[in-house]
Amino acid sequence: MTFFSRVVGWSLPLMPPPLVRWAAAPYVAGDEPADALARTAGLNERGLAATLALLGEEIDSRELAVEGTGLYVDLVDQLADRGLDCNVSVKLTLLGLKIERELCRDHLALLVGRAAERGNFVRIDMEDHTCTTATLDLYREILAASRARRAAGGPSGSGAGGDAVGVVLQAYLHRTLADIAALPEGANVRLCKGIYVEPPSVAITDYHKVRRNFLASLEALFDRGAYVGIATHDNYLLRESAAIIERRGLAGDRYEFQMLLGVTENRRDALAAAGHRMRIYVPYGRQWYAYSTRRLRENPRIAGHVARAFFLRTLGGRDW
């Protein structure tokens, strides 16, 4: 982590909100569902799939958890009504994970059930290490219930094998390979490096070791028959992941690449043009300012990238 990134991480939150909004515009779809749906339609027109994420987490009241769940259920309906190639991604703390486990479970079951009814899919996003075990436990529980309903003639989701729910694993955690070994067969997993600042007892801190663990995790997921969303902007990992796919002779129904809205668009378009399925993570919501400034403080590395993108954009640059 550079001194520049630390300085930017603490100074960007002091910028006036209108300036921060201008800088964030390429990377956040807007305040309202209509903004996110419009951005998704534009991505679909370019042959790109999407996943929508409502900004906001660490909910501390039942009322807000109920409201957030309702917003996601409505979003699933709107996606189906418009016929968009898009699913949803949700953090469990928005559904009430840190209030009461069963409250969160009920909200997640409701959302996944609606997604299955509408032929869609819910990605359970991963948060910091304090949530990892609970997130994976709830994923397995909801997946098992969803598969049982489908086996009894219930609706199927749009995920691989008809599943309506998937999860995220972070390659920088020491536990990830063991978590992969404990996954249900044919799981649907987004694999990313990981973004939260974690202690060395929990996370791998060496950059090159994280890369190696990412690729080892990808191989292990394919060995277990998983469908993998390969979520990275790292050129090395993109090349190596494509090589693994080619060496294994995997068809397009076993994987997709995933990137963030507005980031490395040239690489994104090149992968899509090469025939790989590409999904774009589209965040939106009125919590964009508080969310963004808090995350900048948590991880100054991101701030350095944001600052660079800001200056490139100001100077007319188009990519990172």
Phi and psi in degrees as GROMACS dihedral restraints (atoms count N, CA, C in turn):
[ dihedral_restraints ]
;  ai    aj    ak    al  type     phi  dphi    fc
    3     4     5     6     1   -84.6    20    10
    4     5     6     7     1   158.8    20    10
    6     7     8     9     1   -60.4    20    10
    7     8     9    10     1   -37.6    20    10
    9    10    11    12     1   -57.8    20    10
   10    11    12    13     1   -44.8    20    10
   12    13    14    15     1   -63.3    20    10
   13    14    15    16     1   -39.3    20    10
   15    16    17    18     1   -63.3    20    10
   16    17    18    19     1   -44.6    20    10
   18    19    20    21     1   -62.9    20    10
   19    20    21    22     1   -45.2    20    10
   21    22    23    24     1   -64.1    20    10
   22    23    24    25     1   -39.3    20    10
   24    25    26    27     1   -59.4    20    10
   25    26    27    28     1   -34.1    20    10
   27    28    29    30     1   -91.9    20    10
   28    29    30    31     1   -20.7    20    10
   30    31    32    33     1   -92.4    20    10
   31    32    33    34     1   -32.9    20    10
   33    34    35    36     1   -58.6    20    10
   34    35    36    37     1   -39.6    20    10
   36    37    38    39     1   -62.9    20    10
   37    38    39    40     1   -14.6    20    10
   39    40    41    42     1   -87.2    20    10
   40    41    42    43     1    -8.4    20    10
   42    43    44    45     1   -67.7    20    10
   43    44    45    46     1   149.2    20    10
   45    46    47    48     1   -59.0    20    10
   46    47    48    49     1   138.8    20    10
   48    49    50    51     1   -51.2    20    10
   49    50    51    52     1   -39.6    20    10
   51    52    53    54     1   -60.9    20    10
   52    53    54    55     1   -35.4    20    10
   54    55    56    57     1   -71.7    20    10
   55    56    57    58     1   -40.2    20    10
   57    58    59    60     1   -63.2    20    10
   58    59    60    61     1   -41.7    20    10
   60    61    62    63     1   -60.1    20    10
   61    62    63    64     1   -43.1    20    10
   63    64    65    66     1   -60.9    20    10
   64    65    66    67     1   -44.3    20    10
   66    67    68    69     1   -66.5    20    10
   67    68    69    70     1   -33.4    20    10
   69    70    71    72     1   -86.1    20    10
   70    71    72    73     1   -10.7    20    10
   72    73    74    75     1   -52.7    20    10
   73    74    75    76     1   -40.1    20    10
   75    76    77    78     1   -70.1    20    10
   76    77    78    79     1   -16.2    20    10
   78    79    80    81     1  -112.3    20    10
   79    80    81    82     1    -9.8    20    10
   81    82    83    84     1  -128.3    20    10
   82    83    84    85     1   129.4    20    10
   84    85    86    87     1   -69.1    20    10
   85    86    87    88     1   -27.6    20    10
   87    88    89    90     1   146.6    20    10
   88    89    90    91     1  -169.8    20    10
   90    91    92    93     1   -86.1    20    10
   91    92    93    94     1   -35.1    20    10
   93    94    95    96     1  -112.7    20    10
   94    95    96    97     1   159.0    20    10
   96    97    98    99     1   -54.2    20    10
   97    98    99   100     1   -36.5    20    10
   99   100   101   102     1   -60.3    20    10
  100   101   102   103     1   -36.7    20    10
  102   103   104   105     1   -64.1    20    10
  103   104   105   106     1   -45.0    20    10
  105   106   107   108     1   -67.8    20    10
  106   107   108   109     1   -39.0    20    10
  108   109   110   111     1   -66.0    20    10
  109   110   111   112     1   -39.1    20    10
  111   112   113   114     1   -65.2    20    10
  112   113   114   115     1   -42.5    20    10
  114   115   116   117     1   -64.9    20    10
  115   116   117   118     1   -37.5    20    10
  117   118   119   120     1   -64.3    20    10
  118   119   120   121     1   -43.1    20    10
  120   121   122   123     1   -59.0    20    10
  121   122   123   124     1   -40.0    20    10
  123   124   125   126     1   -64.8    20    10
  124   125   126   127     1   -39.4    20    10
  126   127   128   129     1   -64.8    20    10
  127   128   129   130     1   -43.8    20    10
  129   130   131   132     1   -58.7    20    10
  130   131   132   133     1   -37.9    20    10
  132   133   134   135     1   -63.1    20    10
  133   134   135   136     1   -25.4    20    10
  135   136   137   138     1   -90.6    20    10
  136   137   138   139     1     6.4    20    10
  138   139   140   141     1    82.8    20    10
  139   140   141   142     1    19.1    20    10
  141   142   143   144     1  -110.6    20    10
  142   143   144   145     1   136.4    20    10
  144   145   146   147     1   -81.7    20    10
  145   146   147   148     1   172.1    20    10
  147   148   149   150     1  -145.5    20    10
  148   149   150   151     1   164.1    20    10
  150   151   152   153     1  -136.2    20    10
  151   152   153   154     1   129.2    20    10
  153   154   155   156     1   -96.8    20    10
  154   155   156   157     1   137.9    20    10
  156   157   158   159     1  -131.7    20    10
  157   158   159   160     1   120.3    20    10
  159   160   161   162     1   -78.7    20    10
  160   161   162   163     1   121.7    20    10
  162   163   164   165     1   -68.5    20    10
  163   164   165   166     1   139.5    20    10
  165   166   167   168     1   132.5    20    10
  166   167   168   169     1   133.0    20    10
  168   169   170   171     1  -157.3    20    10
  169   170   171   172     1  -175.7    20    10
  171   172   173   174     1    53.9    20    10
  172   173   174   175     1    40.3    20    10
  174   175   176   177     1   -61.8    20    10
  175   176   177   178     1   135.4    20    10
  177   178   179   180     1  -118.0    20    10
  178   179   180   181     1    13.3    20    10
  180   181   182   183     1  -141.7    20    10
  181   182   183   184     1   147.3    20    10
  183   184   185   186     1   -60.9    20    10
  184   185   186   187     1   -37.9    20    10
  186   187   188   189     1   -61.2    20    10
  187   188   189   190     1   -43.5    20    10
  189   190   191   192     1   -68.3    20    10
  190   191   192   193     1   -36.0    20    10
  192   193   194   195     1   -65.4    20    10
  193   194   195   196     1   -41.3    20    10
  195   196   197   198     1   -63.5    20    10
  196   197   198   199     1   -43.1    20    10
  198   199   200   201     1   -62.8    20    10
  199   200   201   202     1   -45.7    20    10
  201   202   203   204     1   -62.3    20    10
  202   203   204   205     1   -40.6    20    10
  204   205   206   207     1   -62.0    20    10
  205   206   207   208     1   -43.9    20    10
  207   208   209   210     1   -61.8    20    10
  208   209   210   211     1   -38.5    20    10
  210   211   212   213     1   -63.7    20    10
  211   212   213   214     1   -39.1    20    10
  213   214   215   216     1   -69.4    20    10
  214   215   216   217     1   -40.1    20    10
  216   217   218   219     1   -61.5    20    10
  217   218   219   220     1   -44.0    20    10
  219   220   221   222     1   -61.5    20    10
  220   221   222   223     1   -38.5    20    10
  222   223   224   225     1   -64.2    20    10
  223   224   225   226     1   -42.5    20    10
  225   226   227   228     1   -58.2    20    10
  226   227   228   229     1   -42.3    20    10
  228   229   230   231     1   -64.1    20    10
  229   230   231   232     1   -42.3    20    10
  231   232   233   234     1   -65.8    20    10
  232   233   234   235     1   -37.7    20    10
  234   235   236   237     1   -62.5    20    10
  235   236   237   238     1   -43.3    20    10
  237   238   239   240     1   -66.5    20    10
  238   239   240   241     1   -43.6    20    10
  240   241   242   243     1   -62.1    20    10
  241   242   243   244     1   -32.8    20    10
  243   244   245   246     1   -92.7    20    10
  244   245   246   247     1    -7.1    20    10
  246   247   248   249     1    66.2    20    10
  247   248   249   250     1    33.7    20    10
  249   250   251   252     1   -84.9    20    10
  250   251   252   253     1   147.1    20    10
  252   253   254   255     1   -84.4    20    10
  253   254   255   256     1    83.7    20    10
  255   256   257   258     1  -162.0    20    10
  256   257   258   259     1   137.5    20    10
  258   259   260   261     1  -115.6    20    10
  259   260   261   262     1  -168.4    20    10
  261   262   263   264     1  -125.6    20    10
  262   263   264   265     1   151.1    20    10
  264   265   266   267     1  -125.0    20    10
  265   266   267   268     1   130.6    20    10
  267   268   269   270     1  -135.6    20    10
  268   269   270   271     1   138.9    20    10
  270   271   272   273     1   -89.4    20    10
  271   272   273   274     1   133.3    20    10
  273   274   275   276     1   -68.4    20    10
  274   275   276   277     1   -23.1    20    10
  276   277   278   279     1   -69.1    20    10
  277   278   279   280     1   -21.1    20    10
  279   280   281   282     1   -72.4    20    10
  280   281   282   283     1   -28.3    20    10
  282   283   284   285     1   -89.1    20    10
  283   284   285   286     1     0.0    20    10
  285   286   287   288     1   108.0    20    10
  286   287   288   289     1    18.4    20    10
  288   289   290   291     1   -56.9    20    10
  289   290   291   292     1   -38.4    20    10
  291   292   293   294     1   -89.5    20    10
  292   293   294   295     1     3.4    20    10
  294   295   296   297     1   -94.9    20    10
  295   296   297   298     1   -53.9    20    10
  297   298   299   300     1  -162.5    20    10
  298   299   300   301     1   129.1    20    10
  300   301   302   303     1   -57.5    20    10
  301   302   303   304     1   -45.7    20    10
  303   304   305   306     1   -68.0    20    10
  304   305   306   307     1   -32.4    20    10
  306   307   308   309     1   -61.1    20    10
  307   308   309   310     1   -46.6    20    10
  309   310   311   312     1   -63.0    20    10
  310   311   312   313     1   -42.9    20    10
  312   313   314   315     1   -59.5    20    10
  313   314   315   316     1   -44.7    20    10
  315   316   317   318     1   -63.4    20    10
  316   317   318   319     1   -40.9    20    10
  318   319   320   321     1   -65.9    20    10
  319   320   321   322     1   -42.1    20    10
  321   322   323   324     1   -65.1    20    10
  322   323   324   325     1   -42.7    20    10
  324   325   326   327     1   -61.0    20    10
  325   326   327   328     1   -40.7    20    10
  327   328   329   330     1   -62.1    20    10
  328   329   330   331     1   -45.8    20    10
  330   331   332   333     1   -66.5    20    10
  331   332   333   334     1   -45.4    20    10
  333   334   335   336     1   -66.0    20    10
  334   335   336   337     1   -38.8    20    10
  336   337   338   339     1   -60.7    20    10
  337   338   339   340     1   -43.2    20    10
  339   340   341   342     1   -66.7    20    10
  340   341   342   343     1   -39.2    20    10
  342   343   344   345     1   -60.5    20    10
  343   344   345   346     1   -42.1    20    10
  345   346   347   348     1   -63.0    20    10
  346   347   348   349     1   -43.4    20    10
  348   349   350   351     1   -60.5    20    10
  349   350   351   352     1   -34.0    20    10
  351   352   353   354     1   -98.3    20    10
  352   353   354   355     1    10.7    20    10
  354   355   356   357     1    67.1    20    10
  355   356   357   358     1    37.6    20    10
  357   358   359   360     1  -124.3    20    10
  358   359   360   361     1  -162.1    20    10
  360   361   362   363     1  -152.3    20    10
  361   362   363   364     1   142.7    20    10
  363   364   365   366     1  -116.6    20    10
  364   365   366   367     1   123.9    20    10
  366   367   368   369     1   -96.9    20    10
  367   368   369   370     1   119.5    20    10
  369   370   371   372     1   -81.5    20    10
  370   371   372   373     1   110.9    20    10
  372   373   374   375     1   -72.4    20    10
  373   374   375   376     1   157.9    20    10
  375   376   377   378     1  -103.7    20    10
  376   377   378   379     1   142.9    20    10
  378   379   380   381     1  -114.5    20    10
  379   380   381   382     1  -156.5    20    10
  381   382   383   384     1   -69.9    20    10
  382   383   384   385     1   174.1    20    10
  384   385   386   387     1   -63.4    20    10
  385   386   387   388     1   -19.9    20    10
  387   388   389   390     1   -69.0    20    10
  388   389   390   391     1   -15.6    20    10
  390   391   392   393     1  -105.5    20    10
  391   392   393   394     1    -6.9    20    10
  393   394   395   396     1   -61.4    20    10
  394   395   396   397     1   -51.4    20    10
  396   397   398   399     1   -63.3    20    10
  397   398   399   400     1   -46.2    20    10
  399   400   401   402     1   -62.5    20    10
  400   401   402   403     1   -39.4    20    10
  402   403   404   405     1   -63.6    20    10
  403   404   405   406     1   -46.0    20    10
  405   406   407   408     1   -68.2    20    10
  406   407   408   409     1   -37.6    20    10
  408   409   410   411     1   -62.8    20    10
  409   410   411   412     1   -45.3    20    10
  411   412   413   414     1   -67.6    20    10
  412   413   414   415     1   -36.6    20    10
  414   415   416   417     1   -59.1    20    10
  415   416   417   418     1   -49.4    20    10
  417   418   419   420     1   -62.4    20    10
  418   419   420   421     1   -40.5    20    10
  420   421   422   423     1   -64.6    20    10
  421   422   423   424     1   -47.9    20    10
  423   424   425   426     1   -69.7    20    10
  424   425   426   427     1   -38.0    20    10
  426   427   428   429     1   -62.5    20    10
  427   428   429   430     1   -45.6    20    10
  429   430   431   432     1   -60.6    20    10
  430   431   432   433     1   -43.5    20    10
  432   433   434   435     1   -65.6    20    10
  433   434   435   436     1   -39.4    20    10
  435   436   437   438     1   -66.2    20    10
  436   437   438   439     1   -42.2    20    10
  438   439   440   441     1   -66.8    20    10
  439   440   441   442     1   -36.4    20    10
  441   442   443   444     1   -64.2    20    10
  442   443   444   445     1   -41.8    20    10
  444   445   446   447     1   -64.0    20    10
  445   446   447   448     1   -40.1    20    10
  447   448   449   450     1   -66.0    20    10
  448   449   450   451     1   -39.8    20    10
  450   451   452   453     1   -63.8    20    10
  451   452   453   454     1   -27.1    20    10
  453   454   455   456     1   -89.2    20    10
  454   455   456   457     1     9.8    20    10
  456   457   458   459     1   100.4    20    10
  457   458   459   460     1     9.7    20    10
  459   460   461   462     1   -77.5    20    10
  460   461   462   463     1  -179.9    20    10
  462   463   464   465     1   -72.9    20    10
  463   464   465   466     1   157.1    20    10
  465   466   467   468     1  -108.0    20    10
  466   467   468   469     1   146.9    20    10
  468   469   470   471     1   -86.4    20    10
  469   470   471   472     1  -177.0    20    10
  471   472   473   474     1   -94.2    20    10
  472   473   474   475     1     1.1    20    10
  474   475   476   477     1   -75.8    20    10
  475   476   477   478     1   171.2    20    10
  477   478   479   480     1   -55.3    20    10
  478   479   480   481     1   133.9    20    10
  480   481   482   483     1    73.8    20    10
  481   482   483   484     1     8.1    20    10
  483   484   485   486     1    87.2    20    10
  484   485   486   487     1     5.2    20    10
  486   487   488   489     1   -68.2    20    10
  487   488   489   490     1   150.8    20    10
  489   490   491   492     1  -109.7    20    10
  490   491   492   493     1     5.7    20    10
  492   493   494   495     1  -147.4    20    10
  493   494   495   496     1   143.0    20    10
  495   496   497   498     1  -142.0    20    10
  496   497   498   499     1  -179.6    20    10
  498   499   500   501     1  -139.2    20    10
  499   500   501   502     1   178.0    20    10
  501   502   503   504     1  -122.3    20    10
  502   503   504   505     1   139.5    20    10
  504   505   506   507     1  -122.8    20    10
  505   506   507   508     1   145.8    20    10
  507   508   509   510     1  -111.2    20    10
  508   509   510   511     1   122.3    20    10
  510   511   512   513     1   -68.8    20    10
  511   512   513   514     1   -18.7    20    10
  513   514   515   516     1   -83.9    20    10
  514   515   516   517     1    -4.4    20    10
  516   517   518   519     1   -81.9    20    10
  517   518   519   520     1   139.4    20    10
  519   520   521   522     1   -60.3    20    10
  520   521   522   523     1   -30.4    20    10
  522   523   524   525     1   -82.7    20    10
  523   524   525   526     1    -6.8    20    10
  525   526   527   528     1   -62.4    20    10
  526   527   528   529     1   -43.2    20    10
  528   529   530   531     1   -62.9    20    10
  529   530   531   532     1   -37.9    20    10
  531   532   533   534     1   -66.6    20    10
  532   533   534   535     1   -37.6    20    10
  534   535   536   537     1   -64.3    20    10
  535   536   537   538     1   -36.8    20    10
  537   538   539   540     1   -63.5    20    10
  538   539   540   541     1   -42.9    20    10
  540   541   542   543     1   -62.2    20    10
  541   542   543   544     1   -24.5    20    10
  543   544   545   546     1   -95.9    20    10
  544   545   546   547     1     2.2    20    10
  546   547   548   549     1   -71.9    20    10
  547   548   549   550     1   151.3    20    10
  549   550   551   552     1   -62.9    20    10
  550   551   552   553     1   150.2    20    10
  552   553   554   555     1   -60.5    20    10
  553   554   555   556     1   138.1    20    10
  555   556   557   558     1    72.6    20    10
  556   557   558   559     1    25.7    20    10
  558   559   560   561     1   -64.5    20    10
  559   560   561   562     1   158.8    20    10
  561   562   563   564     1  -111.3    20    10
  562   563   564   565     1   114.8    20    10
  564   565   566   567     1  -130.5    20    10
  565   566   567   568     1   131.4    20    10
  567   568   569   570     1   -89.6    20    10
  568   569   570   571     1   124.4    20    10
  570   571   572   573     1  -106.2    20    10
  571   572   573   574     1   122.9    20    10
  573   574   575   576     1  -132.1    20    10
  574   575   576   577     1   171.3    20    10
  576   577   578   579     1   -69.5    20    10
  577   578   579   580     1   -45.7    20    10
  579   580   581   582     1   115.8    20    10
  580   581   582   583     1   141.0    20    10
  582   583   584   585     1  -120.9    20    10
  583   584   585   586     1   -20.7    20    10
  585   586   587   588     1   -75.4    20    10
  586   587   588   589     1   146.4    20    10
  588   589   590   591     1   -79.1    20    10
  589   590   591   592     1   112.7    20    10
  591   592   593   594     1  -120.6    20    10
  592   593   594   595     1   154.9    20    10
  594   595   596   597     1   -69.9    20    10
  595   596   597   598     1   154.0    20    10
  597   598   599   600     1   -57.8    20    10
  598   599   600   601     1   -24.6    20    10
  600   601   602   603     1   -67.6    20    10
  601   602   603   604     1   -20.4    20    10
  603   604   605   606     1  -106.3    20    10
  604   605   606   607     1   -39.4    20    10
  606   607   608   609     1  -124.7    20    10
  607   608   609   610     1   149.0    20    10
  609   610   611   612     1   -71.8    20    10
  610   611   612   613     1   130.5    20    10
  612   613   614   615     1  -104.3    20    10
  613   614   615   616     1   -14.8    20    10
  615   616   617   618     1   -82.3    20    10
  616   617   618   619     1   125.6    20    10
  618   619   620   621     1   -55.5    20    10
  619   620   621   622     1   -47.5    20    10
  621   622   623   624     1   -70.7    20    10
  622   623   624   625     1   -34.0    20    10
  624   625   626   627     1   -67.9    20    10
  625   626   627   628     1   -35.5    20    10
  627   628   629   630     1   -62.7    20    10
  628   629   630   631     1   -43.1    20    10
  630   631   632   633     1   -59.0    20    10
  631   632   633   634     1   -46.2    20    10
  633   634   635   636     1   -62.6    20    10
  634   635   636   637     1   -39.5    20    10
  636   637   638   639     1   -70.2    20    10
  637   638   639   640     1   -31.7    20    10
  639   640   641   642     1   -59.9    20    10
  640   641   642   643     1   -49.3    20    10
  642   643   644   645     1   -69.1    20    10
  643   644   645   646     1   -37.9    20    10
  645   646   647   648     1   -63.5    20    10
  646   647   648   649     1   -38.6    20    10
  648   649   650   651     1   -66.9    20    10
  649   650   651   652     1   -39.7    20    10
  651   652   653   654     1   -61.6    20    10
  652   653   654   655     1   -46.0    20    10
  654   655   656   657     1   -60.7    20    10
  655   656   657   658     1   -44.4    20    10
  657   658   659   660     1   -63.9    20    10
  658   659   660   661     1   -38.6    20    10
  660   661   662   663     1   -65.0    20    10
  661   662   663   664     1   -44.2    20    10
  663   664   665   666     1   -63.8    20    10
  664   665   666   667     1   -37.1    20    10
  666   667   668   669     1   -60.6    20    10
  667   668   669   670     1   -31.9    20    10
  669   670   671   672     1   -90.0    20    10
  670   671   672   673     1     7.9    20    10
  672   673   674   675     1    77.1    20    10
  673   674   675   676     1    19.6    20    10
  675   676   677   678     1   -75.4    20    10
  676   677   678   679     1   152.0    20    10
  678   679   680   681     1   -89.9    20    10
  679   680   681   682     1   128.8    20    10
  681   682   683   684     1  -120.4    20    10
  682   683   684   685     1   127.3    20    10
  684   685   686   687     1   -91.1    20    10
  685   686   687   688     1   108.6    20    10
  687   688   689   690     1   -86.3    20    10
  688   689   690   691     1   100.6    20    10
  690   691   692   693     1  -104.4    20    10
  691   692   693   694     1    98.4    20    10
  693   694   695   696     1  -162.0    20    10
  694   695   696   697     1   153.9    20    10
  696   697   698   699     1  -112.7    20    10
  697   698   699   700     1     3.5    20    10
  699   700   701   702     1   -74.4    20    10
  700   701   702   703     1   116.9    20    10
  702   703   704   705     1   -57.6    20    10
  703   704   705   706     1   -41.2    20    10
  705   706   707   708     1   -61.8    20    10
  706   707   708   709     1   -46.6    20    10
  708   709   710   711     1   -68.1    20    10
  709   710   711   712     1   -34.0    20    10
  711   712   713   714     1   -63.2    20    10
  712   713   714   715     1   -45.8    20    10
  714   715   716   717     1   -63.7    20    10
  715   716   717   718     1   -47.0    20    10
  717   718   719   720     1   -67.4    20    10
  718   719   720   721     1   -36.6    20    10
  720   721   722   723     1   -64.8    20    10
  721   722   723   724     1   -43.1    20    10
  723   724   725   726     1   -62.0    20    10
  724   725   726   727     1   -36.4    20    10
  726   727   728   729     1   -67.6    20    10
  727   728   729   730     1   -39.5    20    10
  729   730   731   732     1   -62.3    20    10
  730   731   732   733     1   -44.8    20    10
  732   733   734   735     1   -59.6    20    10
  733   734   735   736     1   -44.7    20    10
  735   736   737   738     1   -66.7    20    10
  736   737   738   739     1   -44.3    20    10
  738   739   740   741     1   -62.1    20    10
  739   740   741   742     1   -37.1    20    10
  741   742   743   744     1   -82.3    20    10
  742   743   744   745     1   -10.6    20    10
  744   745   746   747     1    64.4    20    10
  745   746   747   748     1    38.3    20    10
  747   748   749   750     1   -78.4    20    10
  748   749   750   751     1   139.0    20    10
  750   751   752   753     1   -81.9    20    10
  751   752   753   754     1   167.7    20    10
  753   754   755   756     1   -67.4    20    10
  754   755   756   757     1    -9.7    20    10
  756   757   758   759     1   -88.3    20    10
  757   758   759   760     1    11.0    20    10
  759   760   761   762     1  -111.9    20    10
  760   761   762   763     1    -8.9    20    10
  762   763   764   765     1  -163.5    20    10
  763   764   765   766     1   166.0    20    10
  765   766   767   768     1  -152.3    20    10
  766   767   768   769     1   160.0    20    10
  768   769   770   771     1   -97.1    20    10
  769   770   771   772     1   149.7    20    10
  771   772   773   774     1  -134.9    20    10
  772   773   774   775     1   138.1    20    10
  774   775   776   777     1  -139.5    20    10
  775   776   777   778     1   166.3    20    10
  777   778   779   780     1   -83.6    20    10
  778   779   780   781     1   150.7    20    10
  780   781   782   783     1   -57.9    20    10
  781   782   783   784     1   129.2    20    10
  783   784   785   786     1    80.3    20    10
  784   785   786   787     1     2.4    20    10
  786   787   788   789     1  -111.2    20    10
  787   788   789   790     1   137.7    20    10
  789   790   791   792     1    41.5    20    10
  790   791   792   793     1    54.0    20    10
  792   793   794   795     1   -66.2    20    10
  793   794   795   796     1   -30.1    20    10
  795   796   797   798     1   -64.2    20    10
  796   797   798   799     1   -43.1    20    10
  798   799   800   801     1   -66.2    20    10
  799   800   801   802     1   -42.1    20    10
  801   802   803   804     1   -55.1    20    10
  802   803   804   805     1   -50.7    20    10
  804   805   806   807     1   -67.6    20    10
  805   806   807   808     1   -33.8    20    10
  807   808   809   810     1   -66.4    20    10
  808   809   810   811     1   -42.2    20    10
  810   811   812   813     1   -64.8    20    10
  811   812   813   814     1   -42.1    20    10
  813   814   815   816     1   -63.8    20    10
  814   815   816   817     1   -40.5    20    10
  816   817   818   819     1   -65.9    20    10
  817   818   819   820     1   -27.1    20    10
  819   820   821   822     1   -79.9    20    10
  820   821   822   823     1    -0.5    20    10
  822   823   824   825     1   100.3    20    10
  823   824   825   826     1     4.6    20    10
  825   826   827   828     1   -86.1    20    10
  826   827   828   829     1   139.5    20    10
  828   829   830   831     1   -69.0    20    10
  829   830   831   832     1   131.9    20    10
  831   832   833   834     1  -125.1    20    10
  832   833   834   835     1   129.0    20    10
  834   835   836   837     1  -118.6    20    10
  835   836   837   838     1   136.0    20    10
  837   838   839   840     1  -108.7    20    10
  838   839   840   841     1   129.7    20    10
  840   841   842   843     1   -82.1    20    10
  841   842   843   844     1   117.4    20    10
  843   844   845   846     1  -115.8    20    10
  844   845   846   847     1    99.8    20    10
  846   847   848   849     1   -84.1    20    10
  847   848   849   850     1   149.0    20    10
  849   850   851   852     1  -155.4    20    10
  850   851   852   853     1   169.3    20    10
  852   853   854   855     1   129.8    20    10
  853   854   855   856     1   160.8    20    10
  855   856   857   858     1   -73.5    20    10
  856   857   858   859     1   -11.1    20    10
  858   859   860   861     1   -88.5    20    10
  859   860   861   862     1    16.4    20    10
  861   862   863   864     1   -60.9    20    10
  862   863   864   865     1   -38.5    20    10
  864   865   866   867     1   -72.1    20    10
  865   866   867   868     1   -52.6    20    10
  867   868   869   870     1   -61.2    20    10
  868   869   870   871     1   -41.7    20    10
  870   871   872   873     1   -61.8    20    10
  871   872   873   874     1   -48.9    20    10
  873   874   875   876     1   -65.2    20    10
  874   875   876   877     1   -45.4    20    10
  876   877   878   879     1   -67.6    20    10
  877   878   879   880     1   -36.6    20    10
  879   880   881   882     1   -65.5    20    10
  880   881   882   883     1   -43.1    20    10
  882   883   884   885     1   -66.3    20    10
  883   884   885   886     1   -33.4    20    10
  885   886   887   888     1   -63.1    20    10
  886   887   888   889     1   -39.2    20    10
  888   889   890   891     1   -69.7    20    10
  889   890   891   892     1   -36.7    20    10
  891   892   893   894     1   -67.1    20    10
  892   893   894   895     1   -37.6    20    10
  894   895   896   897     1  -137.7    20    10
  895   896   897   898     1    89.1    20    10
  897   898   899   900     1   -60.6    20    10
  898   899   900   901     1   -20.2    20    10
  900   901   902   903     1   -57.3    20    10
  901   902   903   904     1   -40.2    20    10
  903   904   905   906     1   -62.3    20    10
  904   905   906   907     1   -39.9    20    10
  906   907   908   909     1   -59.5    20    10
  907   908   909   910     1   -39.6    20    10
  909   910   911   912     1   -61.3    20    10
  910   911   912   913     1   -41.6    20    10
  912   913   914   915     1   -66.4    20    10
  913   914   915   916     1   -40.8    20    10
  915   916   917   918     1   -62.5    20    10
  916   917   918   919     1   -44.0    20    10
  918   919   920   921     1   -62.1    20    10
  919   920   921   922     1   -42.1    20    10
  921   922   923   924     1   -63.1    20    10
  922   923   924   925     1   -45.1    20    10
  924   925   926   927     1   -61.4    20    10
  925   926   927   928     1   -37.8    20    10
  927   928   929   930     1   -60.6    20    10
  928   929   930   931     1   -48.3    20    10
  930   931   932   933     1   -69.9    20    10
  931   932   933   934     1   -38.2    20    10
  933   934   935   936     1   -62.9    20    10
  934   935   936   937     1   -40.8    20    10
  936   937   938   939     1   -64.2    20    10
  937   938   939   940     1   -42.5    20    10
  939   940   941   942     1   -61.1    20    10
  940   941   942   943     1   -36.2    20    10
  942   943   944   945     1   -88.7    20    10
  943   944   945   946     1     1.3    20    10
  945   946   947   948     1    95.5    20    10
  946   947   948   949     1     6.9    20    10
  948   949   950   951     1   -69.3    20    10
  949   950   951   952     1   155.3    20    10
  951   952   953   954     1  -117.4    20    10
  952   953   954   955     1   -10.9    20    10
  954   955   956   957     1  -148.2    20    10
  955   956   957   958     1   166.7    20    10
